[in-house]
């Protein structure tokens, strides 16, 4: 059974030096992204 909030195909283990945060979708406009990531984000 997948963990709540997990993305299928992605591991849920987080190294001690990293953190996962959840942001509202509207906050994506404030996060710099590469052109490749940007196009895939709009398709979702």
PQR file with spaces between the fields and no chain letter, atoms N, CA, C, O and H, PARSE charges and radii, in Angstrom:
ATOM       1  N    UNK     1       0.859   -1.193    0.000 -0.4000 1.5000
ATOM       2  CA   UNK     1       0.000    0.000    0.000 -0.0000 2.0000
ATOM       3  C    UNK     1       0.895    1.242    0.000  0.5500 1.7000
ATOM       4  O    UNK     1       1.794    1.363    0.832 -0.5500 1.4000
ATOM       5  N    UNK     2       0.647    2.155   -0.927 -0.4000 1.5000
ATOM       6  CA   UNK     2       1.494    3.359   -0.978 -0.0000 2.0000
ATOM       7  C    UNK     2       1.243    4.266    0.220  0.5500 1.7000
ATOM       8  O    UNK     2       0.163    4.264    0.810 -0.5500 1.4000
ATOM       9  H    UNK     2      -0.084    2.057   -1.602  0.4000 1.0000
ATOM      10  N    UNK     3       2.265    5.038    0.562 -0.4000 1.5000
ATOM      11  CA   UNK     3       2.112    5.985    1.659 -0.0000 2.0000
ATOM      12  C    UNK     3       1.214    7.134    1.220  0.5500 1.7000
ATOM      13  O    UNK     3       1.178    7.490    0.042 -0.5500 1.4000
ATOM      14  H    UNK     3       3.143    5.040    0.083  0.4000 1.0000
ATOM      15  N    UNK     4       0.499    7.703    2.164 -0.4000 1.5000
ATOM      16  CA   UNK     4      -0.375    8.835    1.863 -0.0000 2.0000
ATOM      17  C    UNK     4       0.467    9.986    1.336  0.5500 1.7000
ATOM      18  O    UNK     4       1.482   10.346    1.932 -0.5500 1.4000
ATOM      19  H    UNK     4       0.528    7.413    3.121  0.4000 1.0000
ATOM      20  N    UNK     5       0.047   10.557    0.226 -0.4000 1.5000
ATOM      21  CA   UNK     5       0.767   11.686   -0.356 -0.0000 2.0000
ATOM      22  C    UNK     5       1.949   11.289   -1.221  0.5500 1.7000
ATOM      23  O    UNK     5       2.640   12.153   -1.760 -0.5500 1.4000
ATOM      24  H    UNK     5      -0.777   10.265   -0.259  0.4000 1.0000
ATOM      25  N    UNK     6       2.191    9.978   -1.361 -0.4000 1.5000
ATOM      26  CA   UNK     6       3.327    9.554   -2.171 -0.0000 2.0000
ATOM      27  C    UNK     6       2.958    9.552   -3.651  0.5500 1.7000
ATOM      28  O    UNK     6       1.787    9.445   -4.013 -0.5500 1.4000
ATOM      29  H    UNK     6       1.629    9.276   -0.923  0.4000 1.0000
ATOM      30  N    UNK     7       3.966    9.671   -4.485 -0.4000 1.5000
ATOM      31  CA   UNK     7       3.772    9.669   -5.927 -0.0000 2.0000
ATOM      32  C    UNK     7       4.157    8.286   -6.439  0.5500 1.7000
ATOM      33  O    UNK     7       5.269    7.828   -6.176 -0.5500 1.4000
ATOM      34  H    UNK     7       4.917    9.757   -4.191  0.4000 1.0000
ATOM      35  N    UNK     8       3.265    7.607   -7.164 -0.4000 1.5000
ATOM      36  CA   UNK     8       3.597    6.274   -7.681 -0.0000 2.0000
ATOM      37  C    UNK     8       4.903    6.297   -8.475  0.5500 1.7000
ATOM      38  O    UNK     8       5.108    7.170   -9.320 -0.5500 1.4000
ATOM      39  H    UNK     8       2.362    7.979   -7.377  0.4000 1.0000
ATOM      40  N    UNK     9       5.777    5.339   -8.200 -0.4000 1.5000
ATOM      41  CA   UNK     9       7.043    5.264   -8.913 -0.0000 2.0000
ATOM      42  C    UNK     9       8.152    6.082   -8.290  0.5500 1.7000
ATOM      43  O    UNK     9       9.293    6.025   -8.750 -0.5500 1.4000
ATOM      44  H    UNK     9       5.610    4.630   -7.515  0.4000 1.0000
ATOM      45  N    UNK    10       7.843    6.847   -7.249 -0.4000 1.5000
ATOM      46  CA   UNK    10       8.854    7.659   -6.584 -0.0000 2.0000
ATOM      47  C    UNK    10       9.045    7.147   -5.165  0.5500 1.7000
ATOM      48  O    UNK    10       8.075    6.829   -4.476 -0.5500 1.4000
ATOM      49  H    UNK    10       6.916    6.893   -6.875  0.4000 1.0000
ATOM      50  N    UNK    11      10.296    7.069   -4.732 -0.4000 1.5000
ATOM      51  CA   UNK    11      10.580    6.637   -3.376 -0.0000 2.0000
ATOM      52  C    UNK    11      10.120    7.675   -2.364  0.5500 1.7000
ATOM      53  O    UNK    11      10.026    8.862   -2.675 -0.5500 1.4000
ATOM      54  H    UNK    11      11.084    7.327   -5.292  0.4000 1.0000
ATOM      55  N    UNK    12       9.836    7.216   -1.149 -0.4000 1.5000
ATOM      56  CA   UNK    12       9.401    8.143   -0.107 -0.0000 2.0000
ATOM      57  C    UNK    12      10.486    8.362    0.940  0.5500 1.7000
ATOM      58  O    UNK    12      10.277    9.087    1.912 -0.5500 1.4000
ATOM      59  H    UNK    12       9.913    6.252   -0.896  0.4000 1.0000
ATOM      60  N    UNK    13      11.656    7.731    0.742 -0.4000 1.5000
ATOM      61  CA   UNK    13      12.759    7.934    1.680 -0.0000 2.0000
ATOM      62  C    UNK    13      13.385    9.298    1.440  0.5500 1.7000
ATOM      63  O    UNK    13      13.719    9.646    0.307 -0.5500 1.4000
ATOM      64  H    UNK    13      11.826    7.142   -0.048  0.4000 1.0000
ATOM      65  N    UNK    14      13.544   10.070    2.511 -0.4000 1.5000
ATOM      66  CA   UNK    14      14.110   11.409    2.407 -0.0000 2.0000
ATOM      67  C    UNK    14      15.407   11.445    3.205  0.5500 1.7000
ATOM      68  O    UNK    14      15.399   11.160    4.403 -0.5500 1.4000
ATOM      69  H    UNK    14      13.273    9.788    3.431  0.4000 1.0000
ATOM      70  N    UNK    15      16.533   11.793    2.557 -0.4000 1.5000
ATOM      71  CA   UNK    15      17.794   11.901    3.295 -0.0000 2.0000
ATOM      72  C    UNK    15      17.686   12.958    4.394  0.5500 1.7000
ATOM      73  O    UNK    15      16.877   13.881    4.301 -0.5500 1.4000
ATOM      74  H    UNK    15      16.540   12.024    1.584  0.4000 1.0000
ATOM      75  N    UNK    16      18.514   12.813    5.441 -0.4000 1.5000
ATOM      76  CA   UNK    16      18.474   13.744    6.571 -0.0000 2.0000
ATOM      77  C    UNK    16      18.717   15.187    6.159  0.5500 1.7000
ATOM      78  O    UNK    16      18.211   16.106    6.802 -0.5500 1.4000
ATOM      79  H    UNK    16      19.171   12.063    5.517  0.4000 1.0000
ATOM      80  N    UNK    17      19.499   15.401    5.077 -0.4000 1.5000
ATOM      81  CA   UNK    17      19.833   16.768    4.674 -0.0000 2.0000
ATOM      82  C    UNK    17      18.798   17.369    3.722  0.5500 1.7000
ATOM      83  O    UNK    17      18.992   18.476    3.220 -0.5500 1.4000
ATOM      84  H    UNK    17      19.910   14.654    4.555  0.4000 1.0000
ATOM      85  N    UNK    18      17.702   16.651    3.471 -0.4000 1.5000
ATOM      86  CA   UNK    18      16.655   17.159    2.585 -0.0000 2.0000
ATOM      87  C    UNK    18      15.316   17.170    3.316  0.5500 1.7000
ATOM      88  O    UNK    18      15.143   16.509    4.340 -0.5500 1.4000
ATOM      89  H    UNK    18      17.544   15.752    3.879  0.4000 1.0000
ATOM      90  N    UNK    19      14.376   17.935    2.770 -0.4000 1.5000
ATOM      91  CA   UNK    19      13.028   17.985    3.336 -0.0000 2.0000
ATOM      92  C    UNK    19      12.016   18.041    2.198  0.5500 1.7000
ATOM      93  O    UNK    19      12.309   18.550    1.117 -0.5500 1.4000
ATOM      94  H    UNK    19      14.516   18.472    1.939  0.4000 1.0000
ATOM      95  N    UNK    20      10.840   17.520    2.451 -0.4000 1.5000
ATOM      96  CA   UNK    20       9.747   17.607    1.485 -0.0000 2.0000
ATOM      97  C    UNK    20       8.687   18.518    2.081  0.5500 1.7000
ATOM      98  O    UNK    20       8.247   18.325    3.214 -0.5500 1.4000
ATOM      99  H    UNK    20      10.602   17.106    3.330  0.4000 1.0000
ATOM     100  N    UNK    21       8.288   19.506    1.305 -0.4000 1.5000
ATOM     101  CA   UNK    21       7.221   20.397    1.752 -0.0000 2.0000
ATOM     102  C    UNK    21       6.120   20.400    0.705  0.5500 1.7000
ATOM     103  O    UNK    21       6.380   20.203   -0.482 -0.5500 1.4000
ATOM     104  H    UNK    21       8.645   19.663    0.385  0.4000 1.0000
ATOM     105  N    UNK    22       4.897   20.623    1.145 -0.4000 1.5000
ATOM     106  CA   UNK    22       3.763   20.701    0.219 -0.0000 2.0000
ATOM     107  C    UNK    22       3.340   22.153    0.126  0.5500 1.7000
ATOM     108  O    UNK    22       3.151   22.824    1.140 -0.5500 1.4000
ATOM     109  H    UNK    22       4.685   20.783    2.109  0.4000 1.0000
ATOM     110  N    UNK    23       3.195   22.629   -1.093 -0.4000 1.5000
ATOM     111  CA   UNK    23       2.796   24.010   -1.330 -0.0000 2.0000
ATOM     112  C    UNK    23       1.524   24.048   -2.160  0.5500 1.7000
ATOM     113  O    UNK    23       1.273   23.146   -2.960 -0.5500 1.4000
ATOM     114  H    UNK    23       3.349   22.084   -1.917  0.4000 1.0000
ATOM     115  N    UNK    24       0.720   25.088   -1.972 -0.4000 1.5000
ATOM     116  CA   UNK    24      -0.429   25.256   -2.863 -0.0000 2.0000
ATOM     117  C    UNK    24       0.057   25.443   -4.300  0.5500 1.7000
ATOM     118  O    UNK    24       1.139   25.984   -4.525 -0.5500 1.4000
ATOM     119  H    UNK    24       0.924   25.820   -1.322  0.4000 1.0000
ATOM     120  N    UNK    25      -0.733   25.001   -5.263 -0.4000 1.5000
ATOM     121  CA   UNK    25      -0.339   25.091   -6.670 -0.0000 2.0000
ATOM     122  C    UNK    25      -0.011   26.524   -7.082  0.5500 1.7000
ATOM     123  O    UNK    25       0.859   26.744   -7.924 -0.5500 1.4000
ATOM     124  H    UNK    25      -1.613   24.562   -5.080  0.4000 1.0000
ATOM     125  N    UNK    26      -0.704   27.499   -6.491 -0.4000 1.5000
ATOM     126  CA   UNK    26      -0.475   28.903   -6.850 -0.0000 2.0000
ATOM     127  C    UNK    26       0.969   29.329   -6.555  0.5500 1.7000
ATOM     128  O    UNK    26       1.469   30.275   -7.163 -0.5500 1.4000
ATOM     129  H    UNK    26      -1.411   27.320   -5.807  0.4000 1.0000
ATOM     130  N    UNK    27       1.638   28.640   -5.628 -0.4000 1.5000
ATOM     131  CA   UNK    27       3.013   28.998   -5.274 -0.0000 2.0000
ATOM     132  C    UNK    27       4.012   28.589   -6.352  0.5500 1.7000
ATOM     133  O    UNK    27       5.151   29.055   -6.336 -0.5500 1.4000
ATOM     134  H    UNK    27       1.231   27.871   -5.134  0.4000 1.0000
ATOM     135  N    UNK    28       3.613   27.728   -7.288 -0.4000 1.5000
ATOM     136  CA   UNK    28       4.531   27.290   -8.341 -0.0000 2.0000
ATOM     137  C    UNK    28       5.057   28.460   -9.169  0.5500 1.7000
ATOM     138  O    UNK    28       6.161   28.391   -9.709 -0.5500 1.4000
ATOM     139  H    UNK    28       2.688   27.350   -7.302  0.4000 1.0000
ATOM     140  N    UNK    29       4.277   29.525   -9.271 -0.4000 1.5000
ATOM     141  CA   UNK    29       4.720   30.667  -10.070 -0.0000 2.0000
ATOM     142  C    UNK    29       5.935   31.359   -9.452  0.5500 1.7000
ATOM     143  O    UNK    29       6.635   32.104  -10.139 -0.5500 1.4000
ATOM     144  H    UNK    29       3.380   29.581   -8.832  0.4000 1.0000
ATOM     145  N    UNK    30       6.192   31.123   -8.167 -0.4000 1.5000
ATOM     146  CA   UNK    30       7.318   31.766   -7.491 -0.0000 2.0000
ATOM     147  C    UNK    30       8.568   30.892   -7.465  0.5500 1.7000
ATOM     148  O    UNK    30       9.623   31.328   -7.003 -0.5500 1.4000
ATOM     149  H    UNK    30       5.624   30.518   -7.609  0.4000 1.0000
ATOM     150  N    UNK    31       8.452   29.656   -7.961 -0.4000 1.5000
ATOM     151  CA   UNK    31       9.584   28.733   -7.935 -0.0000 2.0000
ATOM     152  C    UNK    31      10.222   28.674   -9.315  0.5500 1.7000
ATOM     153  O    UNK    31       9.564   28.297  -10.284 -0.5500 1.4000
ATOM     154  H    UNK    31       7.595   29.302   -8.336  0.4000 1.0000
ATOM     155  N    UNK    32      11.510   29.045   -9.417 -0.4000 1.5000
ATOM     156  CA   UNK    32      12.182   28.961  -10.725 -0.0000 2.0000
ATOM     157  C    UNK    32      12.226   27.505  -11.199  0.5500 1.7000
ATOM     158  O    UNK    32      12.533   26.603  -10.420 -0.5500 1.4000
ATOM     159  H    UNK    32      12.045   29.351   -8.630  0.4000 1.0000
ATOM     160  N    UNK    33      11.920   27.286  -12.465 -0.4000 1.5000
ATOM     161  CA   UNK    33      11.954   25.946  -13.042 -0.0000 2.0000
ATOM     162  C    UNK    33      12.650   25.998  -14.389  0.5500 1.7000
ATOM     163  O    UNK    33      12.658   27.024  -15.069 -0.5500 1.4000
ATOM     164  H    UNK    33      11.671   28.019  -13.098  0.4000 1.0000
ATOM     165  N    UNK    34      13.239   24.859  -14.760 -0.4000 1.5000
ATOM     166  CA   UNK    34      13.815   24.789  -16.095 -0.0000 2.0000
ATOM     167  C    UNK    34      12.673   24.669  -17.104  0.5500 1.7000
ATOM     168  O    UNK    34      11.552   24.329  -16.727 -0.5500 1.4000
ATOM     169  H    UNK    34      13.232   24.026  -14.208  0.4000 1.0000
ATOM     170  N    UNK    35      12.940   24.941  -18.362 -0.4000 1.5000
ATOM     171  CA   UNK    35      11.911   24.886  -19.400 -0.0000 2.0000
ATOM     172  C    UNK    35      11.310   23.479  -19.479  0.5500 1.7000
ATOM     173  O    UNK    35      10.114   23.331  -19.734 -0.5500 1.4000
ATOM     174  H    UNK    35      13.851   25.218  -18.668  0.4000 1.0000
ATOM     175  N    UNK    36      12.125   22.453  -19.262 -0.4000 1.5000
ATOM     176  CA   UNK    36      11.655   21.076  -19.334 -0.0000 2.0000
ATOM     177  C    UNK    36      10.641   20.789  -18.226  0.5500 1.7000
ATOM     178  O    UNK    36       9.592   20.200  -18.485 -0.5500 1.4000
ATOM     179  H    UNK    36      13.096   22.574  -19.055  0.4000 1.0000
ATOM     180  N    UNK    37      10.946   21.200  -16.998 -0.4000 1.5000
ATOM     181  CA   UNK    37      10.037   20.992  -15.879 -0.0000 2.0000
ATOM     182  C    UNK    37       8.764   21.809  -16.060  0.5500 1.7000
ATOM     183  O    UNK    37       7.670   21.357  -15.721 -0.5500 1.4000
ATOM     184  H    UNK    37      11.799   21.678  -16.787  0.4000 1.0000
ATOM     185  N    UNK    38       8.919   23.011  -16.594 -0.4000 1.5000
ATOM     186  CA   UNK    38       7.780   23.913  -16.758 -0.0000 2.0000
ATOM     187  C    UNK    38       6.733   23.307  -17.683  0.5500 1.7000
ATOM     188  O    UNK    38       5.539   23.365  -17.388 -0.5500 1.4000
ATOM     189  H    UNK    38       9.807   23.378  -16.869  0.4000 1.0000
ATOM     190  N    UNK    39       7.168   22.726  -18.800 -0.4000 1.5000
ATOM     191  CA   UNK    39       6.216   22.169  -19.757 -0.0000 2.0000
ATOM     192  C    UNK    39       5.492   20.962  -19.166  0.5500 1.7000
ATOM     193  O    UNK    39       4.302   20.781  -19.421 -0.5500 1.4000
ATOM     194  H    UNK    39       8.138   22.679  -19.040  0.4000 1.0000
ATOM     195  N    UNK    40       6.178   20.138  -18.386 -0.4000 1.5000
ATOM     196  CA   UNK    40       5.522   18.974  -17.804 -0.0000 2.0000
ATOM     197  C    UNK    40       4.578   19.385  -16.682  0.5500 1.7000
ATOM     198  O    UNK    40       3.581   18.702  -16.445 -0.5500 1.4000
ATOM     199  H    UNK    40       7.145   20.285  -18.178  0.4000 1.0000
ATOM     200  N    UNK    41       4.863   20.475  -15.989 -0.4000 1.5000
ATOM     201  CA   UNK    41       3.991   20.933  -14.905 -0.0000 2.0000
ATOM     202  C    UNK    41       2.659   21.423  -15.452  0.5500 1.7000
ATOM     203  O    UNK    41       1.627   21.252  -14.804 -0.5500 1.4000
ATOM     204  H    UNK    41       5.673   21.030  -16.181  0.4000 1.0000
ATOM     205  N    UNK    42       2.667   22.032  -16.637 -0.4000 1.5000
ATOM     206  CA   UNK    42       1.436   22.556  -17.208 -0.0000 2.0000
ATOM     207  C    UNK    42       0.567   21.448  -17.794  0.5500 1.7000
ATOM     208  O    UNK    42      -0.636   21.638  -17.972 -0.5500 1.4000
ATOM     209  H    UNK    42       3.506   22.171  -17.163  0.4000 1.0000
ATOM     210  N    UNK    43       1.164   20.288  -18.098 -0.4000 1.5000
ATOM     211  CA   UNK    43       0.405   19.189  -18.674 -0.0000 2.0000
ATOM     212  C    UNK    43      -0.404   18.443  -17.615  0.5500 1.7000
ATOM     213  O    UNK    43      -1.396   17.787  -17.931 -0.5500 1.4000
ATOM     214  H    UNK    43       2.141   20.134  -17.953  0.4000 1.0000
ATOM     215  N    UNK    44       0.020   18.548  -16.373 -0.4000 1.5000
ATOM     216  CA   UNK    44      -0.630   17.789  -15.294 -0.0000 2.0000
ATOM     217  C    UNK    44      -1.983   18.362  -14.922  0.5500 1.7000
ATOM     218  O    UNK    44      -2.652   17.835  -14.033 -0.5500 1.4000
ATOM     219  H    UNK    44       0.826   19.082  -16.116  0.4000 1.0000
